Amino acid sequence: MSKSSLSQWIRNRRLSATFSVLATLTIGILIGSVLAGRVHGKEAGIDSSDAAPLRIPDPIHLGNQFSQIAKEVGPAVVNINTESTPHQEKVGRNHRAPAPNGNGDDQDDQQGNNQQGMQDFFNKFFGGQSPFGGGGGEGDDGGGDGGTRRALGSGFIVDPRGYIITNNHVVDKADKIYVKLASDPDGGPGDNGRPATVVGVDKDTDIAVIKIDTKEPLPTVKLGNSDGADVGDWVLAIGSPFGLAKTVSAGIVSAKNRTLDGDGNSSQFQRFIQTDAAINPGNSGGPLVDMAGEVIGMNTAIYTQSSGYEGIGFAMPSNTIINVYNMLIGPEHKVVRGSIGITFQGELPAAVGRIYHFNSGVLVNTVEPNGPAASAGILPGDIIVSVDGKPVKSGDDLVADVSSRRPGSSAKIGYMRDGKPNTATVTIADRAKLFAGRLGGAPDDSTPDQSTSAENKLGITVHAVAMDTASKLGINGGVQVTAVRPGSFADDIALPVGVVITSINRKDVTDIASYTAAVNSLKSGDDVVFIVRDPRNKAAGNTYVGGTLP
């Protein structure tokens, strides 16, 4: 067969195959249409006269405890909307005044904490402006172009005359505050609710009291005793997450006495009830209710990595709320806390206790000049073990006792000095007034580094402290840490760069020579405790850092 004949044969075969496929598809479509018509015809011809119609049954109210509590408490839970116009502020200005000693302007404070408190969950995980520093509540919008910002939150009525408790961060910096009651009709867009005014706020606990005018008594919640809540108890969270009013979620008490110190910014007055009841943006300020229908907490914050509920929420205990509320509705509309004029370090390495010979109590870091503790003869390094005969096991015990006392009252402080018991009578002072205006110093790096033979043992480089830095800190001398080697002993115990070492294992360090002598006497397995001062935060006083030398 020639090439031309072969090509002609292939073309004819291709055309035949194509026509065959087309014919098959056409036949298939026709058959499908006929069959479909027959099916529809059969459906139309079905006789359903014997089918009984469905009816909506009468409602059955199961009456479980959750629904009963929601009905009882719900009417007293409110939705809070705020509006604020951003005001231009100076660059670098702190929205909240920093604590004078960098860890809360208080006698009984914990190193590394400050008044800023925990970040609210919306600010922390949704990118909003800090509710503690002027961002208002949750769900801010409209603020990107400098226009009006709107935010939302929740609250609960505690007085039929219109007094409402909520979070401070819900109303902070707001120009206008509106409240919608559960019984208020939804007026649609533009209906913000009833105007409210701020009665008083306490930033340390993130609690605020607001008030609306009312001609008729309003429904109220019943406050319970948060000390009675046990881990594992059922609780309900009620509020307006994402603006969805009258939302109820259930969970249990997961833990008690929690602090939010992941960022080192936890306030010493914030001890939370932890719950797995769903809490989301807009829930802040709403009540956490137990199975007796009593409010045992106020929903405030969550931990999350997904910008939403992940089962870990926190509520301010009702006992704290009650104490703060009673002061905020007083004539001065502010919270007054007692102080004895000391600072202390909250978390101490075990080595500190072994070197300074104590198992419980509070190791005094600094004593405020001319304050109650100073006047009574208490010194840095003393260990406070009791107040009016009641044992003090931790800083929490001391804070709870002293801060609750009224200024002008007196207390007998039991303390240990060099292993010997002592007592002193102190007059309680106003915490805010006692520590007002304290400022920290600045680091001084003018002195060149000097290496020492101790560098390899501890993993730090030091130089003799500059005279002006020593003068600012009120010390006779010391060595300043200029570098910390990663993975070293100093790195492991978190000894920071810039601090001035004044003592090692109760041996004074005044210069390079005394520092080298102290370090050379150390050997593997020894407990090592440094007393350091931070020029950037001179008000913090002595800080104890320690560990066991590998």
Stockholm file with secondary structure:
# STOCKHOLM 1.0

chainA/1-550         MSKSSLSQWIRNRRLSATFSVLATLTIGILIGSVLAGRVHGKEAGIDSSDAAPLRIPDPIHLGNQFSQIAKEVGPAVVNINTESTPHQEKVGRNHRAPAPNGNGDDQDDQQGNNQQGMQDFFNKFFGGQSPFGGGGGEGDDGGGDGGTRRALGSGFIVDPRGYIITNNHVVDKADKIYVKLASDPDGGPGDNGRPATVVGVDKDTDIAVIKIDTKEPLPTVKLGNSDGADVGDWVLAIGSPFGLAKTVSAGIVSAKNRTLDGDGNSSQFQRFIQTDAAINPGNSGGPLVDMAGEVIGMNTAIYTQSSGYEGIGFAMPSNTIINVYNMLIGPEHKVVRGSIGITFQGELPAAVGRIYHFNSGVLVNTVEPNGPAASAGILPGDIIVSVDGKPVKSGDDLVADVSSRRPGSSAKIGYMRDGKPNTATVTIADRAKLFAGRLGGAPDDSTPDQSTSAENKLGITVHAVAMDTASKLGINGGVQVTAVRPGSFADDIALPVGVVITSINRKDVTDIASYTAAVNSLKSGDDVVFIVRDPRNKAAGNTYVGGTLP
#=GR chainA/1-550 SS CCHHHHHHHHHHHHHHHHHHHHHHHHHHHHHHHHHHHHHHHHHHTCCCTTCCCCCCCCCCCCCCHHHHHHHHHGGGEEEEEEEECCCCCCTTCCSSCCCTTSSCSSTTCCTTCCTTCCCCHHHHHHCCCCTTTTCCSEEEESTTTTSCEEEEEEEEEEETTTEEEEEHHHHTTCSEEEEECTTSCCCCTTCCCEEEEEEEEETTTTEEEEEECCSSCCCCCEECCGGGCCTTCEEEEEECGGGCTTEEEEEEEEEEEECCCTTSCCCTTCCEEEECSCCCTTCTTCEEEETTSEEEEEEEEECCSSSSCCSCEEEEEHHHHHHHHHHHTSTTCSCCCEECSEEECSSCCHHHHHHHTCSSSEEEEEECTTSHHHHTTCCTTCEEEEETTEECCSHHHHHHHHHTSCTTCEEEEEEEETTEEEEEEEECEEHHHHTTTCCCCCCCCCSCCBCCTTHHHHCEEEEECCHHHHHHHTCSCCEEEEEECTTSHHHHTTCCTTCEEEEETTEECCSHHHHHHHHHTCCTTCEEEEEEECGGGGGGCCEEEEEECC
#=GC SS_cons         CCHHHHHHHHHHHHHHHHHHHHHHHHHHHHHHHHHHHHHHHHHHTCCCTTCCCCCCCCCCCCCCHHHHHHHHHGGGEEEEEEEECCCCCCTTCCSSCCCTTSSCSSTTCCTTCCTTCCCCHHHHHHCCCCTTTTCCSEEEESTTTTSCEEEEEEEEEEETTTEEEEEHHHHTTCSEEEEECTTSCCCCTTCCCEEEEEEEEETTTTEEEEEECCSSCCCCCEECCGGGCCTTCEEEEEECGGGCTTEEEEEEEEEEEECCCTTSCCCTTCCEEEECSCCCTTCTTCEEEETTSEEEEEEEEECCSSSSCCSCEEEEEHHHHHHHHHHHTSTTCSCCCEECSEEECSSCCHHHHHHHTCSSSEEEEEECTTSHHHHTTCCTTCEEEEETTEECCSHHHHHHHHHTSCTTCEEEEEEEETTEEEEEEEECEEHHHHTTTCCCCCCCCCSCCBCCTTHHHHCEEEEECCHHHHHHHTCSCCEEEEEECTTSHHHHTTCCTTCEEEEETTEECCSHHHHHHHHHTCCTTCEEEEEEECGGGGGGCCEEEEEECC
//
